């Protein structure tokens, strides 16, 4: 699931895929703004076939935190 999430991230911000690590912070390290992040969450819902609580997901600051949340709600 990490590789798929990395692919999503690279579709929303221009970043080297090698820079997308579990510790990378969305706004500070990857350059996400809130619109990009919410848009990505909507696409992730479709891709992973799960329902994402926007408020809960928005509290996730790193790729690893979001990944853990996505794994939890898509299980």
LOTIVEX-19518 format. One record per residue: residue in three letters; x, y, z of N, C-alpha, C in turn. Coordinates in steps of 0.05 Angstrom, whole numbers, plus 5000, padded with zeros to 4 digits. Layout:
<recs>
alaXYZXYZXYZ
...
</recs>
This chain:
<recs>
unk501649765000500050005000501750255000
unk504150245012505950475012506650564984
unk507250384966508050454939505750594925
unk503250504929500950624917500450904928
unk500850934954500551204966502751384956
unk505151284953507351454942506651544914
unk505451374898504651444871502551664872
unk500551634890498551844893499852114900
unk501652104919502952354928504352494904
unk505752334889507252444866505452554844
unk502952464844500952574824499952844833
unk500252914858499153164869501153384873
unk503653304878505753504882508153404866
unk509653594856512053524840514253474860
unk514753214864516853134883518152874873
unk520652844879522052604872520852374889
unk520052154877518951924892520751834915
unk523351864912525251784933524951954958
unk523852194955523452374978520952304994
unk519252134983516852054997517551815015
unk517851875041518551675061516451675082
unk516251465099514251465120514451705139
unk516851815142517252045160516752315147
unk516352325121515952575107513352705115
unk513552965121511153115129509853235104
unk507253225103505853305079506353595071
unk505953785089506254065082509154145082
unk510554085104513354185107515354055087
unk515153795083517053655067516153605038
unk513553565034512653495007511253714993
unk510653935006509554164993506554164988
unk505153995003502153985000500954235012
unk498754324999497054525011494454375019
unk492654495033490354345043488554255020
unk488354404998486754314976487854064963
unk490554054959491853814947491353574965
unk491553614991491353395010488553275009
unk486453445010483753355010483053224983
unk484053334961483553204935484852934934
unk487152904945488552644945486952444962
unk485852534984484252355001481752244986
unk480552424970478152334955478952114935
unk481152154922482051944903482951694917
unk484151724940484951484956482551324965
unk480351454971477951304979477051124956
unk477051224932476351064909478250844904
unk480850904905482850704898482950474919
unk482850544944483050344965480350224973
unk478150334962475550224968474750254997
unk475250485009474650525037473450805041
unk472350845064471251115071473251245089
unk474151485081476151635097474751865111
unk475051875137474052105152476052335148
unk475052545134476852765127478152895151
unk476652935172477753065196479952895208
unk479452625211481452445222483952445204
unk483452405178485752395160487352655159
unk485952875162487353135161489153175185
unk488753025206490453045230493052895226
unk493252745205495652585200497752765187
unk500052795199502052985190504152855172
unk504552595175506652465160505452245142
unk506952165122506151955104505651695119
unk507351635138506951395154504451395171
unk503751625182501251645198498851605180
unk498851725156496651685138496451405128
unk498751285122498851005113497650815134
unk498350855159497250695181494150725182
unk493250975179490351025180488950885156
unk490150905132488950785109488850485111
unk490950365122490950075126488849995146
unk488350155166486250095186483450105174
unk482850315158480150345148479650175123
unk481650075110481249905087481349615093
unk481849545118482149265126479349135127
</recs>
